[in-house]
Amino acid sequence: MTAVQLNAELLRNMSIIAEDENLLKRASKYLRRLVAEKQADPTLLSKEEFFHRVDESKAQYLRGEYTRFSNKDEMNEWLNSL
């Protein structure tokens, strides 16, 4: 489902909820919780932050700044050393 479709569905549902004060209160409370979760989650990145990290990782790779493993045992040994 695209963002435009999701937005349209949200607005349709909100028009139904808007007729009932109790449902509006519940929806508002839930939306506040969703916003708080998003703000509290340090793993969420904006598009710009994500692509900046991708670009930086590509640059590091091109400079030869990466770790290579020949097999899973080498990888596990490296991970255990962290």
C-alpha positions in Angstrom: 0.0 0.0 0.0 1.4 3.4 -0.9 1.7 6.4 1.4 -1.1 8.1 -0.6 -3.4 5.1 -0.1 -2.6 4.8 3.6 -3.3 8.5 4.0 -6.6 8.2 2.3 -7.6 5.2 4.4 -6.5 7.1 7.6 -8.7 10.1 6.6 -11.7 7.8 5.8 -11.4 6.2 9.2 -10.9 9.5 11.0 -14.2 10.8 9.4 -16.0 7.9 11.0 -14.3 8.3 14.3 -14.9 12.1 14.4 -18.6 11.4 14.9 -18.0 9.7 18.3 -16.3 11.6 21.1 -15.2 8.5 23.0 -13.6 7.0 19.9 -11.8 10.3 19.2 -10.4 10.4 22.7 -9.1 6.8 22.3 -7.6 7.5 18.9 -5.9 10.6 20.1 -4.4 8.7 23.1 -3.2 6.0 20.8 -1.6 8.5 18.3 0.2 10.2 21.2 1.7 6.9 22.2 2.8 6.2 18.6 4.5 9.6 18.4 6.2 9.1 21.7 7.5 5.6 20.6 8.9 7.2 17.4 10.6 9.9 19.3 12.0 7.5 21.9 13.3 5.0 19.4 17.0 5.8 18.7 17.1 3.3 15.8 14.7 5.3 13.6 16.4 7.4 11.0 15.1 10.0 8.6 15.6 9.4 4.9 18.4 11.9 4.9 20.2 10.2 7.8 19.8 6.8 6.3 21.2 7.8 2.9 24.0 9.7 4.5 25.0 6.5 6.4 24.8 4.5 3.1 27.0 7.1 1.3 29.5 7.1 4.2 29.7 3.3 4.2 30.3 3.3 0.4 33.1 5.8 0.9 34.7 3.7 3.6 34.5 0.6 1.4 36.2 2.4 -1.5 39.0 3.6 0.9 39.5 -0.1 1.9 38.1 0.4 5.4 36.2 -2.8 5.9 36.6 -6.3 7.5 36.5 -9.4 5.3 35.8 -13.0 6.4 36.6 -16.2 4.6 34.2 -18.3 6.6 31.7 -18.1 9.4 34.2 -19.2 12.0 36.4 -16.1 11.3 33.3 -14.0 11.5 32.2 -15.5 14.8 35.7 -15.1 16.2 35.7 -11.4 15.3 32.2 -10.9 16.7 33.2 -12.6 20.0 36.2 -10.3 20.2 34.0 -7.2 20.4 
